[in-house]
């Protein structure tokens, strides 16, 4: 699991991700080579690493995100898609 935030990892439940933490998380994802592309599918997006498509479950597992945290991240990404520097 990627270490993208500070603080204790020992908890009975997932800590909420503050909106101020999303830019840092997305920057680290981009630095790792991840790209999110808007597509015409039921989800409306597709994550890629290089040219290989990744399912959301892989993103959640590697970055230690719960379903709710990933949903909030995607909401933030959709709103800020034009500001994010995808490489």
PyMOL commands that place a pseudoatom at each C-alpha (Angstrom):
pseudoatom trace, name=CA, resn=UNK, resi=1, chain=A, elem=C, hetatm=0, pos=[0.000, 0.000, 0.000]
pseudoatom trace, name=CA, resn=UNK, resi=2, chain=A, elem=C, hetatm=0, pos=[1.313, 3.457, -0.888]
pseudoatom trace, name=CA, resn=UNK, resi=3, chain=A, elem=C, hetatm=0, pos=[2.129, 5.830, 1.970]
pseudoatom trace, name=CA, resn=UNK, resi=4, chain=A, elem=C, hetatm=0, pos=[0.564, 9.108, 0.890]
pseudoatom trace, name=CA, resn=UNK, resi=5, chain=A, elem=C, hetatm=0, pos=[-0.576, 10.572, 4.189]
pseudoatom trace, name=CA, resn=UNK, resi=6, chain=A, elem=C, hetatm=0, pos=[0.854, 11.084, 7.621]
pseudoatom trace, name=CA, resn=UNK, resi=7, chain=A, elem=C, hetatm=0, pos=[-0.592, 9.911, 10.871]
pseudoatom trace, name=CA, resn=UNK, resi=8, chain=A, elem=C, hetatm=0, pos=[-1.325, 6.610, 12.529]
pseudoatom trace, name=CA, resn=UNK, resi=9, chain=A, elem=C, hetatm=0, pos=[-2.134, 3.602, 10.361]
pseudoatom trace, name=CA, resn=UNK, resi=10, chain=A, elem=C, hetatm=0, pos=[-3.597, 1.787, 13.380]
pseudoatom trace, name=CA, resn=UNK, resi=11, chain=A, elem=C, hetatm=0, pos=[-7.322, 2.396, 13.417]
pseudoatom trace, name=CA, resn=UNK, resi=12, chain=A, elem=C, hetatm=0, pos=[-10.561, 0.456, 13.574]
pseudoatom trace, name=CA, resn=UNK, resi=13, chain=A, elem=C, hetatm=0, pos=[-12.020, 2.501, 10.724]
pseudoatom trace, name=CA, resn=UNK, resi=14, chain=A, elem=C, hetatm=0, pos=[-10.770, 4.483, 7.772]
pseudoatom trace, name=CA, resn=UNK, resi=15, chain=A, elem=C, hetatm=0, pos=[-9.890, 8.096, 8.469]
pseudoatom trace, name=CA, resn=UNK, resi=16, chain=A, elem=C, hetatm=0, pos=[-11.811, 10.530, 6.288]
pseudoatom trace, name=CA, resn=UNK, resi=17, chain=A, elem=C, hetatm=0, pos=[-9.809, 12.202, 3.540]
pseudoatom trace, name=CA, resn=UNK, resi=18, chain=A, elem=C, hetatm=0, pos=[-10.036, 15.972, 3.760]
pseudoatom trace, name=CA, resn=UNK, resi=19, chain=A, elem=C, hetatm=0, pos=[-10.580, 17.826, 0.519]
pseudoatom trace, name=CA, resn=UNK, resi=20, chain=A, elem=C, hetatm=0, pos=[-7.260, 19.588, 1.074]
pseudoatom trace, name=CA, resn=UNK, resi=21, chain=A, elem=C, hetatm=0, pos=[-5.516, 16.173, 0.849]
pseudoatom trace, name=CA, resn=UNK, resi=22, chain=A, elem=C, hetatm=0, pos=[-6.876, 15.297, -2.618]
pseudoatom trace, name=CA, resn=UNK, resi=23, chain=A, elem=C, hetatm=0, pos=[-4.352, 17.396, -4.585]
pseudoatom trace, name=CA, resn=UNK, resi=24, chain=A, elem=C, hetatm=0, pos=[-1.456, 15.689, -2.804]
pseudoatom trace, name=CA, resn=UNK, resi=25, chain=A, elem=C, hetatm=0, pos=[-2.926, 12.233, -3.385]
pseudoatom trace, name=CA, resn=UNK, resi=26, chain=A, elem=C, hetatm=0, pos=[-3.583, 12.890, -7.086]
pseudoatom trace, name=CA, resn=UNK, resi=27, chain=A, elem=C, hetatm=0, pos=[-0.101, 14.363, -7.548]
pseudoatom trace, name=CA, resn=UNK, resi=28, chain=A, elem=C, hetatm=0, pos=[1.457, 11.214, -6.114]
pseudoatom trace, name=CA, resn=UNK, resi=29, chain=A, elem=C, hetatm=0, pos=[-0.770, 9.087, -8.355]
pseudoatom trace, name=CA, resn=UNK, resi=30, chain=A, elem=C, hetatm=0, pos=[0.360, 11.078, -11.409]
pseudoatom trace, name=CA, resn=UNK, resi=31, chain=A, elem=C, hetatm=0, pos=[3.984, 10.776, -10.280]
pseudoatom trace, name=CA, resn=UNK, resi=32, chain=A, elem=C, hetatm=0, pos=[3.486, 6.987, -10.252]
pseudoatom trace, name=CA, resn=UNK, resi=33, chain=A, elem=C, hetatm=0, pos=[2.283, 7.121, -13.864]
pseudoatom trace, name=CA, resn=UNK, resi=34, chain=A, elem=C, hetatm=0, pos=[-1.473, 6.913, -13.347]
pseudoatom trace, name=CA, resn=UNK, resi=35, chain=A, elem=C, hetatm=0, pos=[-3.758, 8.793, -15.730]
pseudoatom trace, name=CA, resn=UNK, resi=36, chain=A, elem=C, hetatm=0, pos=[-7.523, 9.180, -15.478]
pseudoatom trace, name=CA, resn=UNK, resi=37, chain=A, elem=C, hetatm=0, pos=[-9.314, 9.620, -18.804]
pseudoatom trace, name=CA, resn=UNK, resi=38, chain=A, elem=C, hetatm=0, pos=[-12.940, 10.541, -19.339]
pseudoatom trace, name=CA, resn=UNK, resi=39, chain=A, elem=C, hetatm=0, pos=[-14.602, 7.957, -21.586]
pseudoatom trace, name=CA, resn=UNK, resi=40, chain=A, elem=C, hetatm=0, pos=[-18.095, 7.134, -22.784]
pseudoatom trace, name=CA, resn=UNK, resi=41, chain=A, elem=C, hetatm=0, pos=[-18.782, 4.133, -20.569]
pseudoatom trace, name=CA, resn=UNK, resi=42, chain=A, elem=C, hetatm=0, pos=[-21.157, 3.514, -17.701]
pseudoatom trace, name=CA, resn=UNK, resi=43, chain=A, elem=C, hetatm=0, pos=[-18.513, 4.764, -15.219]
pseudoatom trace, name=CA, resn=UNK, resi=44, chain=A, elem=C, hetatm=0, pos=[-17.493, 7.765, -17.311]
pseudoatom trace, name=CA, resn=UNK, resi=45, chain=A, elem=C, hetatm=0, pos=[-13.772, 7.343, -16.634]
pseudoatom trace, name=CA, resn=UNK, resi=46, chain=A, elem=C, hetatm=0, pos=[-10.911, 4.897, -17.020]
pseudoatom trace, name=CA, resn=UNK, resi=47, chain=A, elem=C, hetatm=0, pos=[-7.637, 4.771, -15.105]
pseudoatom trace, name=CA, resn=UNK, resi=48, chain=A, elem=C, hetatm=0, pos=[-4.475, 3.852, -17.019]
pseudoatom trace, name=CA, resn=UNK, resi=49, chain=A, elem=C, hetatm=0, pos=[-0.872, 3.170, -16.182]
pseudoatom trace, name=CA, resn=UNK, resi=50, chain=A, elem=C, hetatm=0, pos=[1.025, 3.666, -19.421]
pseudoatom trace, name=CA, resn=UNK, resi=51, chain=A, elem=C, hetatm=0, pos=[-1.410, 2.077, -21.927]
pseudoatom trace, name=CA, resn=UNK, resi=52, chain=A, elem=C, hetatm=0, pos=[-2.746, -0.564, -19.556]
pseudoatom trace, name=CA, resn=UNK, resi=53, chain=A, elem=C, hetatm=0, pos=[-6.275, 0.027, -18.196]
pseudoatom trace, name=CA, resn=UNK, resi=54, chain=A, elem=C, hetatm=0, pos=[-6.696, -0.472, -14.452]
pseudoatom trace, name=CA, resn=UNK, resi=55, chain=A, elem=C, hetatm=0, pos=[-9.926, -1.351, -12.649]
pseudoatom trace, name=CA, resn=UNK, resi=56, chain=A, elem=C, hetatm=0, pos=[-10.968, 0.881, -9.735]
pseudoatom trace, name=CA, resn=UNK, resi=57, chain=A, elem=C, hetatm=0, pos=[-10.459, -2.035, -7.342]
pseudoatom trace, name=CA, resn=UNK, resi=58, chain=A, elem=C, hetatm=0, pos=[-6.724, -2.029, -8.130]
pseudoatom trace, name=CA, resn=UNK, resi=59, chain=A, elem=C, hetatm=0, pos=[-6.463, 1.715, -7.482]
pseudoatom trace, name=CA, resn=UNK, resi=60, chain=A, elem=C, hetatm=0, pos=[-8.307, 1.334, -4.169]
pseudoatom trace, name=CA, resn=UNK, resi=61, chain=A, elem=C, hetatm=0, pos=[-6.157, -1.594, -3.074]
pseudoatom trace, name=CA, resn=UNK, resi=62, chain=A, elem=C, hetatm=0, pos=[-2.786, -0.015, -3.895]
pseudoatom trace, name=CA, resn=UNK, resi=63, chain=A, elem=C, hetatm=0, pos=[-3.634, 3.384, -2.413]
pseudoatom trace, name=CA, resn=UNK, resi=64, chain=A, elem=C, hetatm=0, pos=[-5.533, 1.999, 0.593]
pseudoatom trace, name=CA, resn=UNK, resi=65, chain=A, elem=C, hetatm=0, pos=[-8.849, 3.668, -0.230]
pseudoatom trace, name=CA, resn=UNK, resi=66, chain=A, elem=C, hetatm=0, pos=[-12.279, 2.532, 0.840]
pseudoatom trace, name=CA, resn=UNK, resi=67, chain=A, elem=C, hetatm=0, pos=[-15.219, 2.616, -1.569]
pseudoatom trace, name=CA, resn=UNK, resi=68, chain=A, elem=C, hetatm=0, pos=[-16.435, 5.903, -0.080]
pseudoatom trace, name=CA, resn=UNK, resi=69, chain=A, elem=C, hetatm=0, pos=[-12.986, 7.489, -0.157]
pseudoatom trace, name=CA, resn=UNK, resi=70, chain=A, elem=C, hetatm=0, pos=[-12.550, 6.472, -3.795]
pseudoatom trace, name=CA, resn=UNK, resi=71, chain=A, elem=C, hetatm=0, pos=[-15.990, 7.844, -4.678]
pseudoatom trace, name=CA, resn=UNK, resi=72, chain=A, elem=C, hetatm=0, pos=[-15.120, 11.191, -3.069]
pseudoatom trace, name=CA, resn=UNK, resi=73, chain=A, elem=C, hetatm=0, pos=[-11.755, 11.198, -4.845]
pseudoatom trace, name=CA, resn=UNK, resi=74, chain=A, elem=C, hetatm=0, pos=[-13.455, 10.636, -8.204]
pseudoatom trace, name=CA, resn=UNK, resi=75, chain=A, elem=C, hetatm=0, pos=[-15.940, 13.446, -7.493]
pseudoatom trace, name=CA, resn=UNK, resi=76, chain=A, elem=C, hetatm=0, pos=[-12.975, 15.737, -6.809]
pseudoatom trace, name=CA, resn=UNK, resi=77, chain=A, elem=C, hetatm=0, pos=[-11.138, 14.543, -9.933]
pseudoatom trace, name=CA, resn=UNK, resi=78, chain=A, elem=C, hetatm=0, pos=[-14.208, 15.202, -12.133]
pseudoatom trace, name=CA, resn=UNK, resi=79, chain=A, elem=C, hetatm=0, pos=[-14.529, 18.753, -10.812]
pseudoatom trace, name=CA, resn=UNK, resi=80, chain=A, elem=C, hetatm=0, pos=[-10.797, 19.485, -11.115]
pseudoatom trace, name=CA, resn=UNK, resi=81, chain=A, elem=C, hetatm=0, pos=[-10.006, 17.494, -14.274]
pseudoatom trace, name=CA, resn=UNK, resi=82, chain=A, elem=C, hetatm=0, pos=[-8.900, 20.578, -16.224]
pseudoatom trace, name=CA, resn=UNK, resi=83, chain=A, elem=C, hetatm=0, pos=[-6.529, 21.719, -13.427]
pseudoatom trace, name=CA, resn=UNK, resi=84, chain=A, elem=C, hetatm=0, pos=[-4.734, 18.370, -12.908]
pseudoatom trace, name=CA, resn=UNK, resi=85, chain=A, elem=C, hetatm=0, pos=[-1.492, 18.014, -14.871]
pseudoatom trace, name=CA, resn=UNK, resi=86, chain=A, elem=C, hetatm=0, pos=[-1.896, 14.499, -16.321]
pseudoatom trace, name=CA, resn=UNK, resi=87, chain=A, elem=C, hetatm=0, pos=[1.326, 13.366, -17.952]
for i in range(1, 87): cmd.bond("trace and resi %d" % i, "trace and resi %d" % (i + 1))
show_as sticks, trace
zoom trace
